[in-house]
């Protein structure tokens, strides 16, 4: 199995050559590489990585919002920034926000900060964050992938995408955190699929 360092270095080289400009192109280029192994090894357990200020760069395609939010500094969550992030991850259709599990923001930040080390600085696309019960029920009735007791309804899940990473790569990286569930949703088309990340029990599935 290729090491995570080799894996992402090769991905970064492909990105520099324009091969990762679209998810389908990325899939074709990195299909022979294994997803990265355990994130918590000596390679990343350096003081600078874990104590530096934490900023999330997010996009909500559904609402057209973009935000770059410094939410953690000097060992503490910045409350105003946390509230802003909760708003960004709100139920856009239901027009309602709710407290988001801070551990979910850690997963999102860790993913973004890790790939930034390899020159990949694209924002995280938030396709779905918090959902009201009504919104979640409507998705279930419409046949859209949604669990009846979804963790989206308690602010512990997000459906995300990063333009330069296909589902296997992004999902593999998130799985390496071992912080909750990871669902792989593969879709054809220019934008590809997405990854569900949550802070519930450790588990994986494909939808």
Secondary structure, DSSP 4 states (H G I P E B T S, - for coil): ---HHHHHHHHHHHHHTTTTSSHHHHHHHHTTSPPP--S-STTT--HHHHHS-EEEEEEETTTTEEEEEEEEETTEE-HHHHHHHHHHTSBTTTTB--PPPHHHHHHHHHHHHHHHTTT--PPEEEEE----HHHHHHHHHHT-S--TT-GGGGT-EEEEE-TTS-HHHHHHHHHTT-SSEEEEE---SSS--EEEEESSSSEEEE-
